[in-house]
Amino acid sequence: MRIAVAALTGILLAVLLSVGVVQLSAASQEDPVIKPLYNYGTR
Amino acid sequence: MSGRARPAREHAPAAATGLLLGLLALGPGLAPGFVLSYDMVFAPDPAFTRMTFGLTGTLPRHVPSDAFVTALATVLPAALVQKLVLLAIFVLACTAAASLVPSRRLLPRLAAGACYAWNPFVAERLLLGHWALLLGYAALPWVVAAAARRDSRRLILALLPAAVGGFAAMTVSALAVLAVTAASGPERGRALLRAAGPLLVLSLPWLVTGVLRPAGMPGDTAAVGAFAARADTPFGALGSLLLLGGAWNRETVPAGYGAPLTAAVWLLVVLGALAAYTRWCRTEWAGGLALAAAAGFGCAAAGAVAAGPLRAAIGLWPGFAVLRDGQQYAAPLAVVVAVGLGLAVDRLLAPRPDAAGAALGIFAVLAPVVLLPGLAWGAGGRLRAVDYPGDWVRARAAVAADPVRGDILVLPWATHRSYPWNGGRRSLDAAPRYFDRRVVISDAVAVGGTVIPAEDPRARRLDPLIRSDGPLAVPLAREGVRYVFIDARDQAFDRLRQRLDGAEKLVDGPTATLYRLNGTFSVEEGGVPGWLVVITWFAVIAAIVWSFRRSIVTLITLTPR
């Protein structure tokens, strides 16, 4: 049982890692936001 | 549950894990040079100035953290100091959180440490450049343990990182100390008074200069909306705070964070950790830490769900302005989540470890990184080390060679910059820390369309002159300005040069221009008397020396099980 749980957890983490990496690469390809030059940030 | 000795070597795996996480998080930021990100500005060879100690009339948010950095930079290169401080945050956070988990097993403690050192709170505050706050955050688990033991010496030692951090770090730590002390054991009133002593003494450097500054405490209510927590997951502002994110600045959310799938799994992890904490945490500090987390969550949510009452409170007493950027008060909740995760892993593992149990434990340690990959490698290259340009170096040399007194005024008249030589990444203007003279900048802060007025009395006095269209050289010299340093070029640059007609141009490069004004008047700034600051620093150092009768090793090794 514990082996099955460990295997499932490993698979889940691997899937999440894949999703995360895809999201990261997608986020890096978004058009850059034109930011006001002297602002502290954007809400 | 009583405290007992835990050999120092037991903390080595957590410290090593923290170091690995720090190396992974900082990535290109560890290359030679300085990382400039929002409020984090380090400069080469910093000097002790009146600003370092909060004596220029500005709000002492940088006290005593700038003094700490300057002191370290007298023996180490300043760039190395920055890297060591940033790495120390991860090492301290992982070690401290791991030490708080009441478990004899290594993997549950490492899971807690990794969760505490690698989560949305750390990521967003690191990108915001709040290293001083994160120093206090990192040591918060030790603060909780020390407060529960009601030992003033131990509490001072545990509070040292927060004391170095200054205002924000001490405020968050004070919340945890008072809640844990109030909820742990008898004689609460007396214990609270004893706990307030170390908090008060270690806060003196910024408290005295802040409260006694001639311009008083600013309480601008426009900042409530600007700095309120915001949603960075699909679960709204409150859900995002529960997941330890929700900082006000959209730009500091790590890439990929908040997507529905990973956010939902992270939500399950947090809820599971909270359930495990409620079910299994029976230490002497458990109730107090839960109280601190609940109170902190309320403070964090105030700007988002009760902006009106918060504005009214600030109008009544400006001190309530500490709640404007409320998300930082989610720090005690992060301790609860980390300890809860450690307890959950502890229960998941079998009494006798086997390969499957070990695999589960390792997965739990890796889970925070998997769920928040956007923090890795300098948050995807957003924490990148750069060198100050040659124009800056020449400007500093020119100023240093000048025996005539006088201040430096920085234009364009704004607080923040997106220097091209820093990849266009936002940061505070670096000039105040780069030069060893008084540097006057506009410290008005713009967030979207909201502008929070300047707090520096000098900047407020010069504001009408600089915003006018008239000549600047003679009027600025009369106001005590010796140099004008232009460190960003925009469409107003040519007009600015015309307005400085009559000033001597010493440096003129693509990244900076330096003008010298002649006939500078001597201008004395009002401020807290220097002797009072000397006394406060003496009191702080005396308290620290007194606390060192209990060694740091003792602090680390005596932790509740």
Contacts between the chains, C-beta under 8 A, distances in Angstrom:
chain1	res1	chain2	res2	distance
A	2	B	350	6.6
A	2	B	354	7.1
A	2	B	356	4.1
A	2	B	357	6.3
A	2	B	360	7.4
A	3	B	355	7.7
A	3	B	356	4.4
A	5	B	356	7.1
A	5	B	360	6.7
A	6	B	355	7.9
A	6	B	356	4.1
A	6	B	357	7.6
A	6	B	359	4.2
A	6	B	360	5.0
A	6	B	363	7.3
A	9	B	359	7.6
A	9	B	360	6.0
A	9	B	363	4.9
A	10	B	359	6.6
A	10	B	363	6.1
A	12	B	265	7.8
A	13	B	363	5.5
A	13	B	366	6.5
A	13	B	367	6.5
A	13	B	370	5.1
A	16	B	261	7.4
A	16	B	262	6.0
A	16	B	265	6.0
A	16	B	370	5.2
A	16	B	371	6.4
A	17	B	370	4.8
A	17	B	373	7.1
A	19	B	259	7.4
A	19	B	261	5.6
A	19	B	262	6.3
A	20	B	256	5.8
A	20	B	262	5.9
A	20	B	370	6.5
A	20	B	371	7.2
A	20	B	372	7.9
A	20	B	373	4.2
A	20	B	374	7.7
A	21	B	373	6.4
A	23	B	255	7.5
A	23	B	256	3.6
A	23	B	259	5.1
A	23	B	262	7.3
A	24	B	255	5.3
A	24	B	256	4.4
A	24	B	373	5.8
A	24	B	374	6.0
A	24	B	380	6.6
A	26	B	256	7.7
A	27	B	255	3.8
A	27	B	256	5.2
A	27	B	374	7.5
A	27	B	380	7.9
A	28	B	255	6.3
A	28	B	380	6.5
A	33	B	251	7.8
A	35	B	251	7.4
A	35	B	418	6.7
A	35	B	426	7.3
A	36	B	446	7.0
A	37	B	414	7.9
A	37	B	417	7.9
A	37	B	418	5.6
A	37	B	488	7.3
A	37	B	490	6.5
A	38	B	412	6.7
A	38	B	414	3.6
A	38	B	415	7.2
A	38	B	416	5.4
A	38	B	417	7.0
A	38	B	418	7.8
A	38	B	446	6.3
A	38	B	488	7.9
A	39	B	416	6.3
A	39	B	426	7.5
A	39	B	446	4.7
A	39	B	447	6.5
A	39	B	448	7.2
A	40	B	38	7.3
A	40	B	249	7.5
A	40	B	415	7.1
A	40	B	416	5.3
A	40	B	426	7.3
A	40	B	445	5.0
A	40	B	446	6.2
A	40	B	447	5.2
A	41	B	38	7.1
A	41	B	128	8.0
A	41	B	248	7.5
A	41	B	249	3.7
A	41	B	250	7.0
A	41	B	251	5.0
A	41	B	252	6.9
A	41	B	426	6.7
A	41	B	447	6.0
A	42	B	249	6.9
A	42	B	250	4.8
A	42	B	251	5.6
A	42	B	447	7.4
A	42	B	448	5.9
A	43	B	226	6.9
A	43	B	230	5.8
A	43	B	248	6.2
A	43	B	249	7.2
A	43	B	250	5.9
A	43	B	447	6.4
A	43	B	448	5.6
